[in-house]
Amino acid sequence: MSSPSPASGPATSGPAASAPPADGADTAPLSLCAREPRVPADRLVAEMVPPPRFDSVRFDTYVPDPAQPSQSEAVRVLEDFAAGLGGRPAAGGRRGLFGFGRSKAPKAPAGPRGVYLDGGYGVGKTHLLASLWHATDAEPSRKAFGTFVELTNLVGALGFQQTVRTLSGHRLLCIDEFELDDPGDTVLVSSLLARLVEAGVALAATSNTLPGRLGEGRFAAADFLREIQGLSAHFRTLRIDGEDYRHRGLPEAPAPYSDEQVTRAAHATAGASLDAFPDLLDHLARVHPSRYGALTGDLSAVCLTGVRPVPDQSTALRLVVLADRLYDREVPVLASGLPFDQLFGEDMLNGGYRKKYFRAISRLTALARDAARLVDTR
């Protein structure tokens, strides 16, 4: 379908095209479907820092669950990990934790050169990973933070050799949401991390899947066992137990609103977007996932009408990436139609990508809760 310019409001099809409220300020909502951002490769590297939601997090702002001692233990280990990365001892000096302290001529350590935070969604793994990035005593240009998808997108933009050269000068690479969805990614990431470890780069990663089981249920992992085992050898695993912190003592997510309420809120909220959910899903197929951050970065809210179940797995995985970028940027999501826990069918929630879908539901639920303040219930 043809898309209007951002200044002209939402697309003309679907419930999102409802007229603006007559008794409120009309701020001409934006449309995600009208945006096709272009992101230069050098910007991809410069923006490999913790997302805005995690700008101010630190180890001392993480609140461990007293019933889950592994959470406090993870903080202690990561604080030591950061201290081990903080300096460059003289040649022959004592190495830091896991052999991370580096001499003038670093050699690849015999043991793991990374730490891997494994646990369910919502236990604070990204908070801890970002805290490690902040605590590491290195210039921002010498430490990088990105999701697994952003890392593979970087390789696609720069090429493998240039990515190795660019990241080899870093002291630390943090990889959030580490997942292997296909054999190509397995070989690519295994090769990349091996080269970076050889160059003396320390690694830290989070995932819902133990490193030895990456790819399980999604492709023939047994055929790529050597690559998967090679990845696992780079990391010491820290298991973080607990329930989703967004569900600890918090109110239930609000039920979806009406089309009229969503449209009214979009027109009354400066910097909000307004789109029909089916149109947005179609548009995401035309925008590379590496650009979803740029697609949503300046929005104050995302308003969607007609939320319905996602029709297929490719569409679902794109929506997962969008949910991650919205959550990173703390963009509230106001929606009509079905509640977010009905986005993915039972076959998806029981399949190989189920942890991604549960994470998306958890994050969209939190953003829907944040969006309740946008609705005028009078």
N, C-alpha and C positions, 0 to 999 in steps of 0.2 A: 504494500500500500504506500501511497505517497505520504510524506511526513511534513508537517509545517515547520517553520523556523521556530527556535525556542521562544521567541517573543510572542508568537501567535497562539500559544496555548496548546492543549492536547490535541491528539488526532481526532478526526471528526467521526470516527466510527466507535460503536460500543458505548456503554454507560458513562465512560469518562467524559463524553462530550456534553454532558448535562450543562444547562445554562448556569452562569454564576449567580450567587444569591443576590436578590434585589436589595436586601437591607444590610449588606456588609461590604467592606472594602474589597474590591476585586484587584488582586495583585497579579493577574495573568499568569497562572501556574506554568512552569516549564514542562517539557515532555522528554522523557528518556528516549522515546522512539525517534525523536528529532536529532539525537546526538550521535555522532560517529567520530569520537576523539582519535587523534593521532598522537602517539607518544614516542619521541625520539629515543634511540637506544641509550644515549648518555644520561637521559633523565631516568631511565629504568635503573641504572646503577646508582645515581645520586639519591634516589628515593628508597633505597634498600635500608630503611631505618624502621624502628617500631612504629606502628600506625598511631594516629592521634589518640585513640582510646587508651594507649599504653605509654603516652608521653611521660606521665608523672609516676608510674608504678615503680616501686623499689622493693627490695626484699622485706623491709620493715613495714610495708603497706600490705603485704600478703598476710591474710588472717587464716592460719591453719585450723582445721577442724580438730578439736581436742580428741574426738573419737577416732581420728585417723593419724597415728603417729608417723606414718610414712610422709605426710605433708611437711611436718617440722623437720624431719630428717632430710628431705629434699632441699629445703632452704639452707640447712647447714652445709650440705655437700656442695651446693652451687656457690655459696659464699666462698668456700675454700677454692673452688674451681676458678672463680673470678680473681681471687688473690694470686693464684698460680699463674694467671695470665697478665698480671699487672706490671711485671718488670722483666728486664733482660739480665739475668745473673751473668757474672763473668764466666769465661770459658772454664769448665770444670766445676762450676758452682752447682748447688743442689737444685734439682728440678722441682717444679711445683707438682701439685696433685695430678696424677695420671701421667707424669712426665711432661707437663705443659710449659714449665719455665724453659726459656730458650737461650742457648749460648749464641755467640756470634756466628757460629757455623752449625745451625741446628741439624740434627739427624732425626729421621723418623723413629719414634719410640717403638719398643717392642710390643707394648701393650696398646689398648685402645687410646685413641687420641680425641675422643669425643664423649659426650654424655647425652643420653637419650632418655627423655621424659615420657614414660608410658603411663596412660591412664584414661579413664572415660572422659567424655566431653563435660566441660563445666567444672573441672576440679582445679582450675587455675594454672594449667601448664603454660599457656601463653603469657600470663602475668609473670611467671617465674623466668621464662625465656627472655622476655623483655627486660626484666630486672637484671639478669645476667649481662645483657648487652650494655645497660646503663652502668653497671658496676665495673665492667672491664676497663682498665686504665689504658685507653688507646684513643687516638683521634677518630672521630666519626668516619673519616675516609678510610680507616684501616680496620673497620669492623662492619659487617653487613648483616642485615636482618630481613628475611623475606619468607613468604610461604613457599612450599614445594612447587606450586604452580608458577609462582613468580620466578623461581630459580630456573625452571625448565624454559619459561618464556624468555629469560635473559639469554640462555644458550641459543634459542631460536633467533633472537635479534642480533647477537654479536658473533655467533659462530662458536664452536667448541674451543678452539685454540685461543681466541681472543678472550673468552670467558675465563679460561685458565690463567692467562696472563693478568687479567684485571683483578681476579680474586686472590692470586698467589701472594700479593703484597699485603693481604689482610692478616690480622692477628686472630680474628674470630669470625666464623660464619655461623649464624643462627638460622635454622630452617624450621619453620612452623608448619604444622599439619602435613607431616611427611607421609606420603602415600605413593604407592606404585600401581598405576592403573593399566599399564600395558608393558610388554617385553621391551619395547624401544626405550621407555623411560628407565627401566631397570638397568640396561646396559649403559645408557647415557650417564645416569647419576652415579653408578658404580665407578665408571671411568673418571668422571669429574672429581668425585671425592677422593679417590685414590691419588690423583695428581695433586690435589690441594694439600692432602696430608703429607705427601712427599715434600711439598714446599714449606711445610711448617705451620700450616693453618690449623687452628683448633676448631672443632665442630661441636655444635649443640643442636639438638633437634627435639621436636615434640611429635607425638602421634598417638592414635588410639590402638596401634598395632605393634607388637613387639618386632624389632628389626629382623629377626629370623623368620617372621611370618608375613612380611610385606608381600603384597600381591596375591595372597591366598584368597581363593574364592573369586578372583577377577580374571585370571588368565592361568595358563599352565605353569604355575610357579615351579613345579619340579623340573621343567625344562631349563630353567634359569637359576638352578639351585646355587651354582658356583658364584654367580653375580650377587645373589641375595646374601649368601654367607660372607662374601667379601664386604658388603655393606655392613653387616652385623659386626664384623671384626673391628670396625672403626669406633664402636661405641661401647661404653659401659651403661647398662640400663638402670634407670631409677624408676621404680614403680610408684605411682602416686595414686593411692586409693581414695575413694570418697564419692559422694553424690554431687550432682550438678549444683553448684553454689547458687545458681539463679532460681533454684527451686527450694532453697533453704529458708523457710519462714516467709516467703514472699507471696503476695496474692496471686491468684490464678490469672492467666492472660485474659484480657478482655475479649468478649465475643466480637465477631466482625460487626462493623457498622453498616448502615444502609448506604446505597449509592449516593443519595442526596447528602448525607452527613459527610462522607468522604470528599465529595465535590466541594461542598461548602467550606470544609477545612482547608482544602488545597487553595481555594481562592482567597482565603483569609490569612494564609501563612506565607510571608515573604520567603522566596527561595525554595518553595516546595514544587515537586513535580506531580503531575497527574496523568495516569495512563490506564488504559484497559489492560488487565493482566494478560489475556491472550495475545494482545498486540505486543506487549513487552517480551513475552517468551519468543515470539517470532523475531523480534529485533535483536535479541541476545545472540541468535544464530548468525547474525551479520557482523557482530562486533567481537574481536578476539578477546578472550578472557583476560589477557594481560592489560587490556584497556578498561576493565570494569571499574578500577579505582578512579581513573580519570573521568569515566562516565558519571560517577556519583559524588566526586570529591567536594563539590561546592554546594551541595544540596542541604537544605535545612530539614527536609522531610520528604519521604516518598509516599505518595498516595496512589492506591491501586483499587480499581473497581473490578468486580467479577472474578475474584480468585476462585480457581477450580483445580481439580487434580491435574498434575503434570502428566502429559500424554506418553512420554517415552523417556528412556534413560539418558540419552544425549541431552535432551532439554533439561532433565532433572539435574545433571551434573553442572550444566551452565548456571542454573539457579543456585546451586550450592556455592559456587564461586561468588556470585552476586551477593548472596546473604553474608558471606565472609567479609566482603569489602564494605558492605553497609554496616555491619557490626563493628569492624575496625574503626570506622569513622563516626560511630554513634549516631547514625541517621535513623530517626524513628520511622516506622512503617505503619501507615494507617490503611486499612483494607476493608472492603466489603466482599461478600461471597462466602466461601467456606473458611473455617478456621485453619490456621497453618498446620495443625496436626493431621489434617486430611489432604495435604499436598501430594504425598507419595503413597502409592498403592501398596497393598500387603506384599506383593511380589518384590517390590523395591526394598521395602523395610526388612525383608527376610533374605535379601540377596547380598552379593559381595560388597556393595557400596553402602550397606545399611548404616555404618557408623558416620559416614558423611551426611546421610539424610537426617539422622537423629541430631547431628550437630546443627544442621541448617534449621531444623524445627526448633531446637533450643534457642538458637540465636534470633530467629525471626519472632519467636514468642516474646523474648526480652525486648525487642525493638517495638513490637506491637503494644507491649505494656507501657513503654516510654511515650508512645504516640497518643495515649488516652488524653493527655493534657491539651491536645490540639482540637478536641471535639467540643463544640458548644452544645451542651445537653439541655439548654433551656427550651 
